Amino acid sequence: MGIGFSLLIAIVLVLVALLGTSIGLNALFAVVIPYLAFSIFLVGFIARIVKWGRSPVPFRIPTTCGQQKSLDWIKHNEIENPSTKMGVVGRMLLEILCFRSLFRNTRMELREGNKLVFIWEKWLWLAGLLFHWSFFIILFRHLRLFMEPVPSLVELVTTLDGFFGFGMHSLFLTDAFILVAVTYLFIRRVVIPHVKYVSLPADYFPLFLIFGIALSGVLMKYVYRVDMIAVKELTLGLVTFNPVVPQGIGAIFYVHLFLVCVLFMYFPFSKLMHMGGVFLSPTRNLPNDSRAKRHVNPWNYPVKFRTYEEYEDEFRKFMKAMGLPVEKDDSKEKS
C-alpha cells in the first residue's frame, strides 16, 4: 500500500511537469514554482529549527556507549561519552561526517534454531554514507549554474567528480553512487520483513522523489540533449531576481526542476529534517557531566516541600516508639 501510493504520486508529478510544459506553462515551472518552493523551504526549515531550539532541555540525556569520566585509573572514552564541550564537538563531527552511530549499528537474527546472533550492518552504513555525501557533492557542484564566475573550489570538485570519461562526456561518480545507494535503501525496505513492516509512505516517497531527480539528471547529461547555456541563463535570472524563460531547454529539464522543487517544499515537513535536527538533538549535543554538575530544571514551578529534618522533628517520637532509626535523638542531647 505504502509503496504503490508513493510510487503513484511520483509518477503523477512527472506527468504533471510533462503536461504543463507541453501546453506552454514553462514560466510556471521555471519561475513561479521555484520561487514558491524556495520560500516554503526557507520558512518551514527556520520554523522547525526555532521550534526545536525553544524546546526545554534542562537535563543531560546524551546516549552513551563508552566509559564515563569517573576515576583517574579508569580510561575515559571522550568521544563515546564526552564530558566536555570539545568532546561533544568531536562526537558531533564524527556523527555528521562519518555516521559513527550508524557504523556501530547491529541487527539481531535467530540462527541455527534459537541462537541469537548480532550482525554488523556495514552495508546500510556504506549506503547511507554514499547517499548523503553524493547528494551534498551534487548540490555543491550545481552551484556553478548559479554563479558567474564559477568559484575555483566548485570547479575543482566538479573536475574531481567527473574525473572518469564516458564518450564525449565526463562520468560523474556521484551520479552513479546516489542511484546505487537509493536503490539499495529501497530494496532493503522491501526485502527485510521487519523494516518493511514499520515503513510508511513517508519513508518511500522521498526515495522515489530523489531517485526521480537523480535519474532525470543522468538522462539530461547522457541521453537527452539540453541547452546548458539556456539553463544557466535561467538559473542566473532566478538568483538575480530577473527571471527569464529561454526557449528550447527541453521537457526533461522541467521534469528535473519540478521534482527538485517538490523535494524542497516537502523537506521541512518530512523526516528529511534530520539534516537540521541532528545539530539540536540533546542525545548528541550535550556533555555527560551529570556527576560533576547538578542540573536543575529552570522551568519547574515553585513547589512547597519539607526537608527530612522537618519531617523527623514532627514524627520523631512516633518513629522511636516503633523502633525506627532517627538522625537526631532528643533524649541523648538533654542528658
C-alpha positions in Angstrom: 0.0 0.0 0.0 2.7 2.5 1.0 5.0 1.6 -1.9 2.2 1.8 -4.5 0.8 5.0 -3.2 4.2 6.7 -3.0 5.2 5.5 -6.5 1.9 6.7 -7.9 2.5 10.2 -6.5 6.0 10.3 -8.0 4.7 9.2 -11.4 1.9 11.8 -11.3 4.4 14.6 -10.5 6.5 13.6 -13.6 3.3 13.6 -15.7 2.3 17.0 -14.4 5.6 18.5 -15.4 5.4 16.9 -18.9 1.9 18.0 -19.4 2.5 21.5 -18.1 5.4 22.2 -20.4 3.6 20.6 -23.4 0.8 23.2 -23.1 3.1 26.2 -22.7 3.3 26.6 -18.9 7.1 26.9 -19.0 7.1 30.2 -16.9 5.1 28.5 -14.2 7.6 25.6 -13.8 10.7 27.7 -14.5 9.9 30.8 -12.3 6.8 30.7 -10.1 7.2 27.2 -8.7 10.9 27.5 -7.9 10.4 30.8 -6.1 7.4 29.2 -4.2 9.4 26.1 -3.4 12.4 28.0 -2.0 10.1 30.3 0.1 8.3 27.3 1.6 11.6 25.5 2.2 13.2 28.5 3.9 10.3 29.5 6.1 9.5 25.9 7.0 13.1 25.0 7.8 13.6 28.0 10.0 10.2 27.5 11.8 11.2 23.8 12.6 14.6 24.8 13.9 13.2 27.6 16.0 10.6 25.3 17.4 13.2 22.7 18.3 15.5 25.3 19.7 12.9 26.6 22.0 12.1 23.2 23.4 13.3 22.9 27.0 16.2 20.5 27.6 17.0 21.0 31.3 18.8 17.8 31.9 21.7 15.9 30.4 20.3 13.0 28.4 23.1 12.0 25.9 23.2 8.5 24.6 26.4 6.9 25.7 28.3 3.7 24.8 31.7 4.2 26.5 33.2 4.7 29.9 32.2 7.9 31.7 34.8 10.1 33.3 34.9 8.9 36.9 38.1 7.6 38.4 41.6 8.5 37.3 42.7 4.9 36.9 39.7 4.1 34.6 40.2 5.1 30.9 37.6 7.7 29.9 36.1 7.4 26.4 35.9 11.1 25.5 34.2 10.6 22.1 31.6 8.0 23.1 30.8 9.5 26.4 32.0 13.2 26.3 32.3 15.2 29.4 33.5 18.5 27.9 32.3 20.7 25.0 35.3 19.8 22.9 34.4 16.1 23.3 30.9 16.9 22.1 32.3 18.7 19.1 34.4 15.7 18.2 31.5 13.4 18.6 29.2 15.6 16.5 31.8 15.8 13.7 32.2 12.1 13.6 28.4 11.7 13.6 27.7 14.2 10.9 30.6 13.5 8.6 31.1 9.7 9.1 27.7 8.5 10.6 29.5 6.9 13.5 26.4 5.7 15.3 25.2 4.0 12.1 28.6 2.5 11.6 28.3 0.9 15.0 24.7 -0.3 14.4 23.9 -4.0 14.6 20.8 -6.1 13.9 19.7 -9.3 15.6 18.8 -12.6 13.9 17.9 -16.1 15.1 20.1 -18.7 13.5 20.5 -22.5 14.0 17.3 -22.8 15.9 17.1 -20.3 18.7 20.6 -19.0 18.6 20.6 -15.2 18.8 23.4 -13.5 16.8 24.3 -9.9 16.2 25.2 -8.8 12.7 27.0 -5.6 11.8 25.0 -3.6 9.3 28.0 -2.4 7.3 26.1 -2.2 4.0 23.5 0.1 5.5 26.2 2.4 6.8 28.0 2.4 3.5 24.8 3.1 1.5 23.9 5.9 3.9 27.4 7.4 3.6 27.4 7.2 -0.2 23.9 8.7 -0.4 24.4 11.7 1.8 27.9 12.6 0.6 26.9 12.1 -3.1 23.8 14.3 -2.5 26.0 17.0 -0.9 28.6 17.0 -3.7 25.9 17.1 -6.4 24.3 20.1 -4.8 27.7 21.7 -4.3 28.8 21.3 -8.0 25.4 22.6 -9.1 26.5 26.0 -7.7 28.3 26.5 -11.0 24.8 27.1 -12.5 24.0 29.9 -10.1 27.4 31.8 -10.0 29.3 33.7 -12.6 32.3 33.5 -12.4 32.3 30.0 -11.0 34.4 29.7 -7.8 37.6 27.7 -8.2 36.6 25.3 -5.4 33.4 24.4 -7.3 35.4 23.9 -10.4 37.8 21.6 -8.6 35.1 19.5 -7.0 33.4 19.2 -10.4 36.6 18.1 -12.1 37.4 15.5 -9.4 33.9 14.1 -9.5 34.0 13.9 -13.3 37.5 12.5 -13.5 36.5 9.4 -15.5 35.4 10.0 -19.1 32.4 8.5 -20.8 32.5 9.1 -24.5 32.3 12.8 -25.1 31.1 13.4 -21.5 32.7 13.1 -18.1 31.2 10.5 -15.9 30.3 11.9 -12.5 30.9 9.3 -9.9 28.3 10.8 -7.5 25.6 10.2 -10.2 26.3 6.5 -10.1 26.8 6.4 -6.3 23.5 8.1 -5.5 21.5 5.9 -7.8 23.1 2.7 -6.3 22.6 4.0 -2.7 18.9 4.9 -3.2 18.2 1.6 -4.9 19.8 -0.3 -2.0 17.9 1.7 0.6 14.6 1.0 -1.3 15.4 -2.8 -1.7 16.3 -3.0 2.0 12.9 -1.6 3.0 11.1 -4.1 0.7 13.2 -7.2 1.4 13.7 -7.2 5.1 10.4 -8.1 6.7 10.6 -6.1 10.0 11.9 -3.0 8.1 9.0 -3.3 5.6 6.6 -3.7 8.5 7.5 -0.3 10.0 7.9 1.5 6.7 5.3 4.2 5.8 4.6 6.2 2.6 6.7 9.0 4.2 9.6 6.6 4.0 9.1 5.5 0.4 8.1 8.8 -1.2 11.4 10.6 -0.6 13.3 7.7 -2.0 11.2 7.7 -5.2 11.4 11.5 -5.4 15.2 11.6 -5.0 15.6 8.6 -7.4 13.5 10.6 -10.0 15.7 13.6 -9.5 18.9 11.7 -9.9 17.6 9.7 -12.9 16.3 12.7 -14.7 19.6 14.5 -14.1 21.5 11.5 -15.6 19.2 11.4 -18.6 19.8 15.1 -19.2 23.5 14.6 -19.2 24.0 11.4 -21.1 20.8 10.7 -23.1 18.7 13.8 -23.9 20.2 17.0 -25.2 19.6 20.0 -23.0 20.9 23.5 -23.8 23.0 24.2 -20.7 23.7 27.8 -21.8 19.9 28.4 -21.6 19.7 26.6 -18.3 22.4 28.8 -16.8 20.6 31.9 -18.2 17.5 30.7 -16.4 19.3 29.9 -13.1 21.2 33.2 -13.1 18.0 35.1 -13.7 16.3 33.4 -10.7 19.2 34.2 -8.4 19.4 37.8 -9.5 15.6 38.2 -9.3 15.5 39.0 -13.0 13.9 35.8 -14.3 13.9 34.9 -18.0 12.5 31.7 -19.6 14.7 30.7 -22.5 13.3 28.6 -25.3 14.4 25.1 -26.3 15.7 23.9 -22.9 13.8 20.6 -23.1 11.0 18.9 -21.2 13.3 16.6 -19.3 14.8 19.7 -17.6 11.5 20.9 -16.4 10.7 17.4 -15.0 14.0 17.5 -13.2 13.4 21.1 -11.9 9.8 20.3 -10.8 10.9 17.3 -8.8 13.6 19.3 -7.1 11.0 22.0 -6.2 8.7 19.3 -4.8 11.5 18.0 -2.7 12.3 21.5 -1.4 8.6 22.0 -0.5 8.3 18.6 1.1 11.6 18.8 3.0 10.6 20.9 6.1 7.6 18.7 6.8 9.3 15.3 6.4 11.8 13.1 8.1 14.5 14.7 5.9 14.6 17.5 8.5 17.1 15.3 10.4 19.6 17.3 8.4 19.0 20.2 10.8 17.7 18.3 13.7 20.9 16.4 14.3 22.6 19.6 15.5 19.8 20.1 18.1 19.5 16.5 19.3 20.0 16.6 23.1 21.1 12.9 22.9 24.1 14.0 20.9 24.9 17.7 21.5 25.3 17.6 25.3 28.2 16.6 27.5 27.5 13.8 30.0 28.6 15.7 33.1 25.7 14.9 35.5 28.1 13.5 38.1 30.3 16.6 38.1 27.5 19.2 37.9 24.0 19.5 39.3 21.4 20.3 36.6 18.2 21.9 37.9 15.2 22.3 35.7 14.7 26.1 35.3 11.2 25.6 34.1 9.9 23.9 37.3 7.3 25.9 39.1 7.9 26.5 42.9 6.9 23.5 44.9 6.4 23.6 48.7 8.3 20.8 50.3 9.6 19.7 53.6 13.1 18.5 54.4 13.7 15.3 56.1 14.9 17.1 59.2 11.5 18.8 59.4 9.7 15.5 58.8 11.7 13.8 61.6 11.1 16.7 64.0 7.4 16.1 63.7 7.3 12.4 63.8 10.5 11.6 65.9 8.7 10.3 69.0 6.5 8.0 66.9 9.5 6.7 65.0 11.3 6.0 68.2 8.3 4.2 69.6 8.2 2.0 66.5 11.9 1.3 66.8 12.8 3.2 63.7 16.3 4.8 63.5 16.4 8.6 63.8 19.1 11.1 62.9 18.6 13.2 65.9 17.9 11.8 69.4 16.5 14.4 71.8 16.9 12.3 74.9 20.7 12.0 74.3 21.1 15.7 73.8 19.2 16.5 77.0 21.4 14.1 79.0 
